[in-house]
């Protein structure tokens, strides 16, 4: 199955990334240097909403809304 990059990013943020997630993220980052800034924003939002270590409570919709507000 081919997941959107957002799923690989979420796995990475949750510290539950697979080797496939890491490969996909590295490839995605290598295409455009500006994507590093985008990933940093994801990290900041993830941290801001207190999701580190509490994946069970993770709401993709809430995280996405926070991410968009940071752009």
PyMOL Python script that loads the backbone (N, CA, C, O; Angstrom):
from pymol import cmd

cmd.read_pdbstr("""\
ATOM      1  N   UNK A   1       0.849  -1.178   0.000  1.00  0.00           N
ATOM      2  CA  UNK A   1       0.000   0.000   0.000  1.00  0.00           C
ATOM      3  C   UNK A   1       0.892   1.237   0.000  1.00  0.00           C
ATOM      4  O   UNK A   1       1.918   1.270   0.679  1.00  0.00           O
ATOM      5  N   UNK A   2       0.505   2.233  -0.747  1.00  0.00           N
ATOM      6  CA  UNK A   2       1.257   3.470  -0.853  1.00  0.00           C
ATOM      7  C   UNK A   2       0.553   4.559  -0.048  1.00  0.00           C
ATOM      8  O   UNK A   2      -0.496   5.056  -0.455  1.00  0.00           O
ATOM      9  N   UNK A   3       1.130   4.927   1.094  1.00  0.00           N
ATOM     10  CA  UNK A   3       0.536   5.937   1.967  1.00  0.00           C
ATOM     11  C   UNK A   3       0.951   7.332   1.522  1.00  0.00           C
ATOM     12  O   UNK A   3       2.029   7.517   0.957  1.00  0.00           O
ATOM     13  N   UNK A   4       0.087   8.316   1.780  1.00  0.00           N
ATOM     14  CA  UNK A   4       0.513   9.706   1.557  1.00  0.00           C
ATOM     15  C   UNK A   4       1.680  10.029   2.499  1.00  0.00           C
ATOM     16  O   UNK A   4       1.825   9.404   3.550  1.00  0.00           O
ATOM     17  N   UNK A   5       2.485  10.978   2.128  1.00  0.00           N
ATOM     18  CA  UNK A   5       3.667  11.329   2.931  1.00  0.00           C
ATOM     19  C   UNK A   5       3.275  11.703   4.353  1.00  0.00           C
ATOM     20  O   UNK A   5       4.053  11.494   5.284  1.00  0.00           O
ATOM     21  N   UNK A   6       2.079  12.252   4.531  1.00  0.00           N
ATOM     22  CA  UNK A   6       1.633  12.641   5.866  1.00  0.00           C
ATOM     23  C   UNK A   6       1.633  11.459   6.831  1.00  0.00           C
ATOM     24  O   UNK A   6       1.969  11.615   8.005  1.00  0.00           O
ATOM     25  N   UNK A   7       1.262  10.285   6.344  1.00  0.00           N
ATOM     26  CA  UNK A   7       1.258   9.103   7.204  1.00  0.00           C
ATOM     27  C   UNK A   7       2.664   8.737   7.645  1.00  0.00           C
ATOM     28  O   UNK A   7       2.873   8.352   8.796  1.00  0.00           O
ATOM     29  N   UNK A   8       3.627   8.854   6.743  1.00  0.00           N
ATOM     30  CA  UNK A   8       5.022   8.563   7.091  1.00  0.00           C
ATOM     31  C   UNK A   8       5.536   9.588   8.103  1.00  0.00           C
ATOM     32  O   UNK A   8       6.274   9.243   9.026  1.00  0.00           O
ATOM     33  N   UNK A   9       5.142  10.840   7.923  1.00  0.00           N
ATOM     34  CA  UNK A   9       5.539  11.892   8.858  1.00  0.00           C
ATOM     35  C   UNK A   9       4.949  11.618  10.235  1.00  0.00           C
ATOM     36  O   UNK A   9       5.640  11.756  11.244  1.00  0.00           O
ATOM     37  N   UNK A  10       3.686  11.234  10.283  1.00  0.00           N
ATOM     38  CA  UNK A  10       3.046  10.950  11.572  1.00  0.00           C
ATOM     39  C   UNK A  10       3.741   9.784  12.268  1.00  0.00           C
ATOM     40  O   UNK A  10       3.967   9.833  13.477  1.00  0.00           O
ATOM     41  N   UNK A  11       4.074   8.757  11.533  1.00  0.00           N
ATOM     42  CA  UNK A  11       4.803   7.627  12.137  1.00  0.00           C
ATOM     43  C   UNK A  11       6.139   8.109  12.711  1.00  0.00           C
ATOM     44  O   UNK A  11       6.540   7.699  13.800  1.00  0.00           O
ATOM     45  N   UNK A  12       6.819   8.984  11.966  1.00  0.00           N
ATOM     46  CA  UNK A  12       8.097   9.530  12.421  1.00  0.00           C
ATOM     47  C   UNK A  12       7.909  10.355  13.695  1.00  0.00           C
ATOM     48  O   UNK A  12       8.673  10.214  14.650  1.00  0.00           O
ATOM     49  N   UNK A  13       6.898  11.209  13.703  1.00  0.00           N
ATOM     50  CA  UNK A  13       6.644  12.049  14.864  1.00  0.00           C
ATOM     51  C   UNK A  13       6.308  11.215  16.100  1.00  0.00           C
ATOM     52  O   UNK A  13       6.693  11.557  17.218  1.00  0.00           O
ATOM     53  N   UNK A  14       5.592  10.126  15.882  1.00  0.00           N
ATOM     54  CA  UNK A  14       5.188   9.252  16.982  1.00  0.00           C
ATOM     55  C   UNK A  14       6.318   8.334  17.424  1.00  0.00           C
ATOM     56  O   UNK A  14       6.157   7.540  18.351  1.00  0.00           O
ATOM     57  N   UNK A  15       7.455   8.446  16.761  1.00  0.00           N
ATOM     58  CA  UNK A  15       8.607   7.579  17.046  1.00  0.00           C
ATOM     59  C   UNK A  15       8.254   6.113  16.837  1.00  0.00           C
ATOM     60  O   UNK A  15       8.744   5.229  17.540  1.00  0.00           O
ATOM     61  N   UNK A  16       7.391   5.876  15.851  1.00  0.00           N
ATOM     62  CA  UNK A  16       6.991   4.515  15.498  1.00  0.00           C
ATOM     63  C   UNK A  16       7.254   4.271  14.019  1.00  0.00           C
ATOM     64  O   UNK A  16       6.556   3.495  13.366  1.00  0.00           O
ATOM     65  N   UNK A  17       8.276   4.949  13.505  1.00  0.00           N
ATOM     66  CA  UNK A  17       8.573   4.850  12.088  1.00  0.00           C
ATOM     67  C   UNK A  17       9.188   3.489  11.759  1.00  0.00           C
ATOM     68  O   UNK A  17       9.929   2.905  12.550  1.00  0.00           O
ATOM     69  N   UNK A  18       8.855   3.017  10.578  1.00  0.00           N
ATOM     70  CA  UNK A  18       9.434   1.788  10.061  1.00  0.00           C
ATOM     71  C   UNK A  18      10.600   2.170   9.148  1.00  0.00           C
ATOM     72  O   UNK A  18      10.759   3.342   8.807  1.00  0.00           O
ATOM     73  N   UNK A  19      11.411   1.198   8.753  1.00  0.00           N
ATOM     74  CA  UNK A  19      12.461   1.518   7.774  1.00  0.00           C
ATOM     75  C   UNK A  19      11.874   2.099   6.490  1.00  0.00           C
ATOM     76  O   UNK A  19      12.487   2.959   5.857  1.00  0.00           O
ATOM     77  N   UNK A  20      10.684   1.628   6.106  1.00  0.00           N
ATOM     78  CA  UNK A  20      10.035   2.165   4.908  1.00  0.00           C
ATOM     79  C   UNK A  20       9.667   3.632   5.114  1.00  0.00           C
ATOM     80  O   UNK A  20       9.850   4.442   4.205  1.00  0.00           O
ATOM     81  N   UNK A  21       9.148   3.995   6.305  1.00  0.00           N
ATOM     82  CA  UNK A  21       8.820   5.392   6.592  1.00  0.00           C
ATOM     83  C   UNK A  21      10.057   6.266   6.456  1.00  0.00           C
ATOM     84  O   UNK A  21      10.000   7.345   5.867  1.00  0.00           O
ATOM     85  N   UNK A  22      11.165   5.803   6.996  1.00  0.00           N
ATOM     86  CA  UNK A  22      12.422   6.573   6.949  1.00  0.00           C
ATOM     87  C   UNK A  22      12.870   6.752   5.505  1.00  0.00           C
ATOM     88  O   UNK A  22      13.261   7.850   5.110  1.00  0.00           O
ATOM     89  N   UNK A  23      12.816   5.686   4.713  1.00  0.00           N
ATOM     90  CA  UNK A  23      13.211   5.785   3.297  1.00  0.00           C
ATOM     91  C   UNK A  23      12.334   6.782   2.557  1.00  0.00           C
ATOM     92  O   UNK A  23      12.832   7.616   1.800  1.00  0.00           O
ATOM     93  N   UNK A  24      11.028   6.695   2.776  1.00  0.00           N
ATOM     94  CA  UNK A  24      10.101   7.606   2.092  1.00  0.00           C
ATOM     95  C   UNK A  24      10.344   9.061   2.509  1.00  0.00           C
ATOM     96  O   UNK A  24      10.333   9.962   1.670  1.00  0.00           O
ATOM     97  N   UNK A  25      10.561   9.282   3.802  1.00  0.00           N
ATOM     98  CA  UNK A  25      10.826  10.645   4.277  1.00  0.00           C
ATOM     99  C   UNK A  25      12.125  11.199   3.705  1.00  0.00           C
ATOM    100  O   UNK A  25      12.183  12.352   3.278  1.00  0.00           O
ATOM    101  N   UNK A  26      13.165  10.372   3.698  1.00  0.00           N
ATOM    102  CA  UNK A  26      14.447  10.833   3.138  1.00  0.00           C
ATOM    103  C   UNK A  26      14.294  11.192   1.665  1.00  0.00           C
ATOM    104  O   UNK A  26      14.825  12.204   1.209  1.00  0.00           O
ATOM    105  N   UNK A  27      13.565  10.356   0.922  1.00  0.00           N
ATOM    106  CA  UNK A  27      13.353  10.638  -0.496  1.00  0.00           C
ATOM    107  C   UNK A  27      12.540  11.920  -0.663  1.00  0.00           C
ATOM    108  O   UNK A  27      12.870  12.764  -1.496  1.00  0.00           O
ATOM    109  N   UNK A  28      11.478  12.064   0.130  1.00  0.00           N
ATOM    110  CA  UNK A  28      10.623  13.249   0.067  1.00  0.00           C
ATOM    111  C   UNK A  28      11.428  14.508   0.383  1.00  0.00           C
ATOM    112  O   UNK A  28      11.271  15.531  -0.285  1.00  0.00           O
ATOM    113  N   UNK A  29      12.293  14.437   1.405  1.00  0.00           N
ATOM    114  CA  UNK A  29      13.112  15.589   1.786  1.00  0.00           C
ATOM    115  C   UNK A  29      14.148  15.929   0.722  1.00  0.00           C
ATOM    116  O   UNK A  29      14.473  17.100   0.526  1.00  0.00           O
ATOM    117  N   UNK A  30      14.667  14.917   0.037  1.00  0.00           N
ATOM    118  CA  UNK A  30      15.725  15.159  -0.950  1.00  0.00           C
ATOM    119  C   UNK A  30      15.223  15.856  -2.209  1.00  0.00           C
ATOM    120  O   UNK A  30      16.008  16.464  -2.936  1.00  0.00           O
ATOM    121  N   UNK A  31      13.929  15.773  -2.471  1.00  0.00           N
ATOM    122  CA  UNK A  31      13.353  16.369  -3.680  1.00  0.00           C
ATOM    123  C   UNK A  31      13.363  17.899  -3.618  1.00  0.00           C
ATOM    124  O   UNK A  31      13.577  18.565  -4.631  1.00  0.00           O
ATOM    125  N   UNK A  32      13.133  18.440  -2.444  1.00  0.00           N
ATOM    126  CA  UNK A  32      13.020  19.892  -2.297  1.00  0.00           C
ATOM    127  C   UNK A  32      13.552  20.304  -0.922  1.00  0.00           C
ATOM    128  O   UNK A  32      12.999  19.884   0.094  1.00  0.00           O
ATOM    129  N   UNK A  33      14.608  21.113  -0.867  1.00  0.00           N
ATOM    130  CA  UNK A  33      15.176  21.534   0.416  1.00  0.00           C
ATOM    131  C   UNK A  33      14.170  22.256   1.327  1.00  0.00           C
ATOM    132  O   UNK A  33      14.320  22.230   2.548  1.00  0.00           O
ATOM    133  N   UNK A  34      13.159  22.890   0.751  1.00  0.00           N
ATOM    134  CA  UNK A  34      12.151  23.593   1.558  1.00  0.00           C
ATOM    135  C   UNK A  34      11.302  22.627   2.384  1.00  0.00           C
ATOM    136  O   UNK A  34      10.650  23.031   3.347  1.00  0.00           O
ATOM    137  N   UNK A  35      11.314  21.383   2.010  1.00  0.00           N
ATOM    138  CA  UNK A  35      10.540  20.390   2.754  1.00  0.00           C
ATOM    139  C   UNK A  35      11.099  20.174   4.159  1.00  0.00           C
ATOM    140  O   UNK A  35      10.373  19.756   5.061  1.00  0.00           O
ATOM    141  N   UNK A  36      12.368  20.456   4.340  1.00  0.00           N
ATOM    142  CA  UNK A  36      12.942  20.358   5.690  1.00  0.00           C
ATOM    143  C   UNK A  36      12.249  21.347   6.622  1.00  0.00           C
ATOM    144  O   UNK A  36      11.956  21.031   7.775  1.00  0.00           O
ATOM    145  N   UNK A  37      11.993  22.546   6.105  1.00  0.00           N
ATOM    146  CA  UNK A  37      11.270  23.544   6.906  1.00  0.00           C
ATOM    147  C   UNK A  37       9.852  23.076   7.194  1.00  0.00           C
ATOM    148  O   UNK A  37       9.330  23.289   8.288  1.00  0.00           O
ATOM    149  N   UNK A  38       9.234  22.440   6.210  1.00  0.00           N
ATOM    150  CA  UNK A  38       7.888  21.919   6.412  1.00  0.00           C
ATOM    151  C   UNK A  38       7.883  20.849   7.509  1.00  0.00           C
ATOM    152  O   UNK A  38       6.997  20.833   8.364  1.00  0.00           O
ATOM    153  N   UNK A  39       8.873  19.958   7.478  1.00  0.00           N
ATOM    154  CA  UNK A  39       8.963  18.921   8.500  1.00  0.00           C
ATOM    155  C   UNK A  39       9.226  19.538   9.874  1.00  0.00           C
ATOM    156  O   UNK A  39       8.695  19.068  10.880  1.00  0.00           O
ATOM    157  N   UNK A  40      10.037  20.578   9.915  1.00  0.00           N
ATOM    158  CA  UNK A  40      10.291  21.267  11.185  1.00  0.00           C
ATOM    159  C   UNK A  40       8.991  21.855  11.744  1.00  0.00           C
ATOM    160  O   UNK A  40       8.780  21.854  12.956  1.00  0.00           O
ATOM    161  N   UNK A  41       8.131  22.350  10.871  1.00  0.00           N
ATOM    162  CA  UNK A  41       6.845  22.879  11.321  1.00  0.00           C
ATOM    163  C   UNK A  41       5.988  21.765  11.899  1.00  0.00           C
ATOM    164  O   UNK A  41       5.335  21.946  12.926  1.00  0.00           O
ATOM    165  N   UNK A  42       5.991  20.614  11.237  1.00  0.00           N
ATOM    166  CA  UNK A  42       5.261  19.457  11.778  1.00  0.00           C
ATOM    167  C   UNK A  42       5.775  19.125  13.176  1.00  0.00           C
ATOM    168  O   UNK A  42       4.991  18.889  14.095  1.00  0.00           O
ATOM    169  N   UNK A  43       7.099  19.109  13.327  1.00  0.00           N
ATOM    170  CA  UNK A  43       7.696  18.798  14.630  1.00  0.00           C
ATOM    171  C   UNK A  43       7.278  19.813  15.687  1.00  0.00           C
ATOM    172  O   UNK A  43       6.950  19.445  16.815  1.00  0.00           O
ATOM    173  N   UNK A  44       7.289  21.084  15.321  1.00  0.00           N
ATOM    174  CA  UNK A  44       6.920  22.138  16.271  1.00  0.00           C
ATOM    175  C   UNK A  44       5.456  22.006  16.686  1.00  0.00           C
ATOM    176  O   UNK A  44       5.124  22.148  17.863  1.00  0.00           O
ATOM    177  N   UNK A  45       4.594  21.737  15.727  1.00  0.00           N
ATOM    178  CA  UNK A  45       3.174  21.592  16.034  1.00  0.00           C
ATOM    179  C   UNK A  45       2.953  20.359  16.893  1.00  0.00           C
ATOM    180  O   UNK A  45       2.197  20.399  17.864  1.00  0.00           O
ATOM    181  N   UNK A  46       3.609  19.271  16.539  1.00  0.00           N
ATOM    182  CA  UNK A  46       3.478  18.025  17.310  1.00  0.00           C
ATOM    183  C   UNK A  46       3.852  18.279  18.768  1.00  0.00           C
ATOM    184  O   UNK A  46       3.152  17.861  19.690  1.00  0.00           O
ATOM    185  N   UNK A  47       4.956  18.963  18.948  1.00  0.00           N
ATOM    186  CA  UNK A  47       5.415  19.273  20.298  1.00  0.00           C
ATOM    187  C   UNK A  47       4.445  20.230  20.987  1.00  0.00           C
ATOM    188  O   UNK A  47       4.131  20.063  22.165  1.00  0.00           O
ATOM    189  N   UNK A  48       3.973  21.230  20.247  1.00  0.00           N
ATOM    190  CA  UNK A  48       3.087  22.242  20.796  1.00  0.00           C
ATOM    191  C   UNK A  48       1.781  21.633  21.314  1.00  0.00           C
ATOM    192  O   UNK A  48       1.276  22.050  22.357  1.00  0.00           O
ATOM    193  N   UNK A  49       1.242  20.669  20.607  1.00  0.00           N
ATOM    194  CA  UNK A  49      -0.023  20.095  21.044  1.00  0.00           C
ATOM    195  C   UNK A  49       0.173  18.929  22.003  1.00  0.00           C
ATOM    196  O   UNK A  49      -0.780  18.241  22.370  1.00  0.00           O
ATOM    197  N   UNK A  50       1.417  18.719  22.399  1.00  0.00           N
ATOM    198  CA  UNK A  50       1.700  17.742  23.447  1.00  0.00           C
ATOM    199  C   UNK A  50       1.483  16.305  23.067  1.00  0.00           C
ATOM    200  O   UNK A  50       1.052  15.496  23.889  1.00  0.00           O
ATOM    201  N   UNK A  51       1.774  15.980  21.835  1.00  0.00           N
ATOM    202  CA  UNK A  51       1.507  14.626  21.381  1.00  0.00           C
ATOM    203  C   UNK A  51       2.708  13.692  21.532  1.00  0.00           C
ATOM    204  O   UNK A  51       2.570  12.483  21.346  1.00  0.00           O
ATOM    205  N   UNK A  52       3.861  14.220  21.861  1.00  0.00           N
ATOM    206  CA  UNK A  52       5.024  13.353  21.991  1.00  0.00           C
ATOM    207  C   UNK A  52       4.763  12.312  23.073  1.00  0.00           C
ATOM    208  O   UNK A  52       4.540  12.653  24.235  1.00  0.00           O
ATOM    209  N   UNK A  53       4.792  11.053  22.687  1.00  0.00           N
ATOM    210  CA  UNK A  53       4.614   9.972  23.633  1.00  0.00           C
ATOM    211  C   UNK A  53       3.177   9.615  23.946  1.00  0.00           C
ATOM    212  O   UNK A  53       2.934   8.706  24.739  1.00  0.00           O
ATOM    213  N   UNK A  54       2.206  10.313  23.342  1.00  0.00           N
ATOM    214  CA  UNK A  54       0.807   9.998  23.629  1.00  0.00           C
ATOM    215  C   UNK A  54       0.035   9.814  22.330  1.00  0.00           C
ATOM    216  O   UNK A  54      -0.949  10.508  22.075  1.00  0.00           O
ATOM    217  N   UNK A  55       0.481   8.895  21.534  1.00  0.00           N
ATOM    218  CA  UNK A  55      -0.109   8.680  20.219  1.00  0.00           C
ATOM    219  C   UNK A  55      -1.574   8.269  20.318  1.00  0.00           C
ATOM    220  O   UNK A  55      -2.358   8.572  19.419  1.00  0.00           O
ATOM    221  N   UNK A  56      -1.952   7.594  21.380  1.00  0.00           N
ATOM    222  CA  UNK A  56      -3.327   7.137  21.515  1.00  0.00           C
ATOM    223  C   UNK A  56      -4.315   8.296  21.417  1.00  0.00           C
ATOM    224  O   UNK A  56      -5.441   8.109  20.955  1.00  0.00           O
ATOM    225  N   UNK A  57      -3.916   9.466  21.838  1.00  0.00           N
ATOM    226  CA  UNK A  57      -4.790  10.644  21.841  1.00  0.00           C
ATOM    227  C   UNK A  57      -4.639  11.465  20.563  1.00  0.00           C
ATOM    228  O   UNK A  57      -5.288  12.501  20.417  1.00  0.00           O
ATOM    229  N   UNK A  58      -3.801  11.023  19.650  1.00  0.00           N
ATOM    230  CA  UNK A  58      -3.484  11.800  18.460  1.00  0.00           C
ATOM    231  C   UNK A  58      -4.707  11.964  17.566  1.00  0.00           C
ATOM    232  O   UNK A  58      -5.407  10.997  17.268  1.00  0.00           O
ATOM    233  N   UNK A  59      -4.949  13.182  17.149  1.00  0.00           N
ATOM    234  CA  UNK A  59      -6.024  13.490  16.211  1.00  0.00           C
ATOM    235  C   UNK A  59      -5.397  14.073  14.950  1.00  0.00           C
ATOM    236  O   UNK A  59      -4.917  15.206  14.970  1.00  0.00           O
ATOM    237  N   UNK A  60      -5.395  13.320  13.857  1.00  0.00           N
ATOM    238  CA  UNK A  60      -4.809  13.855  12.623  1.00  0.00           C
ATOM    239  C   UNK A  60      -5.453  15.164  12.195  1.00  0.00           C
ATOM    240  O   UNK A  60      -4.766  16.061  11.706  1.00  0.00           O
ATOM    241  N   UNK A  61      -6.768  15.282  12.376  1.00  0.00           N
ATOM    242  CA  UNK A  61      -7.441  16.522  11.979  1.00  0.00           C
ATOM    243  C   UNK A  61      -6.944  17.709  12.800  1.00  0.00           C
ATOM    244  O   UNK A  61      -6.682  18.778  12.249  1.00  0.00           O
ATOM    245  N   UNK A  62      -6.813  17.527  14.105  1.00  0.00           N
ATOM    246  CA  UNK A  62      -6.331  18.601  14.970  1.00  0.00           C
ATOM    247  C   UNK A  62      -4.885  18.956  14.618  1.00  0.00           C
ATOM    248  O   UNK A  62      -4.538  20.134  14.540  1.00  0.00           O
ATOM    249  N   UNK A  63      -4.056  17.959  14.410  1.00  0.00           N
ATOM    250  CA  UNK A  63      -2.656  18.207  14.056  1.00  0.00           C
ATOM    251  C   UNK A  63      -2.559  18.942  12.733  1.00  0.00           C
ATOM    252  O   UNK A  63      -1.747  19.855  12.585  1.00  0.00           O
ATOM    253  N   UNK A  64      -3.382  18.549  11.770  1.00  0.00           N
ATOM    254  CA  UNK A  64      -3.350  19.199  10.467  1.00  0.00           C
ATOM    255  C   UNK A  64      -3.783  20.656  10.583  1.00  0.00           C
ATOM    256  O   UNK A  64      -3.158  21.542  10.000  1.00  0.00           O
ATOM    257  N   UNK A  65      -4.854  20.904  11.337  1.00  0.00           N
ATOM    258  CA  UNK A  65      -5.316  22.292  11.523  1.00  0.00           C
ATOM    259  C   UNK A  65      -4.222  23.137  12.172  1.00  0.00           C
ATOM    260  O   UNK A  65      -3.985  24.269  11.749  1.00  0.00           O
ATOM    261  N   UNK A  66      -3.559  22.605  13.187  1.00  0.00           N
ATOM    262  CA  UNK A  66      -2.466  23.338  13.844  1.00  0.00           C
ATOM    263  C   UNK A  66      -1.331  23.579  12.871  1.00  0.00           C
ATOM    264  O   UNK A  66      -0.743  24.661  12.854  1.00  0.00           O
ATOM    265  N   UNK A  67      -1.020  22.583  12.064  1.00  0.00           N
ATOM    266  CA  UNK A  67       0.053  22.711  11.084  1.00  0.00           C
ATOM    267  C   UNK A  67      -0.266  23.816  10.091  1.00  0.00           C
ATOM    268  O   UNK A  67       0.588  24.651   9.794  1.00  0.00           O
ATOM    269  N   UNK A  68      -1.485  23.827   9.577  1.00  0.00           N
ATOM    270  CA  UNK A  68      -1.891  24.848   8.610  1.00  0.00           C
ATOM    271  C   UNK A  68      -1.811  26.238   9.238  1.00  0.00           C
ATOM    272  O   UNK A  68      -1.399  27.189   8.573  1.00  0.00           O
ATOM    273  N   UNK A  69      -2.191  26.369  10.488  1.00  0.00           N
ATOM    274  CA  UNK A  69      -2.134  27.669  11.156  1.00  0.00           C
ATOM    275  C   UNK A  69      -0.707  28.162  11.308  1.00  0.00           C
ATOM    276  O   UNK A  69      -0.485  29.371  11.386  1.00  0.00           O
ATOM    277  N   UNK A  70       0.269  27.260  11.353  1.00  0.00           N
ATOM    278  CA  UNK A  70       1.668  27.638  11.511  1.00  0.00           C
ATOM    279  C   UNK A  70       2.300  28.078  10.197  1.00  0.00           C
ATOM    280  O   UNK A  70       3.372  28.683  10.204  1.00  0.00           O
ATOM    281  N   UNK A  71       1.658  27.786   9.072  1.00  0.00           N
ATOM    282  CA  UNK A  71       2.248  28.091   7.766  1.00  0.00           C
ATOM    283  C   UNK A  71       2.178  29.560   7.447  1.00  0.00           C
ATOM    284  O   UNK A  71       2.631  29.983   6.383  1.00  0.00           O
TER     285      UNK A  71
END
""", "prot")
cmd.dss("prot")
cmd.show_as("cartoon", "prot")
cmd.util.cbc("prot")
cmd.orient("prot")
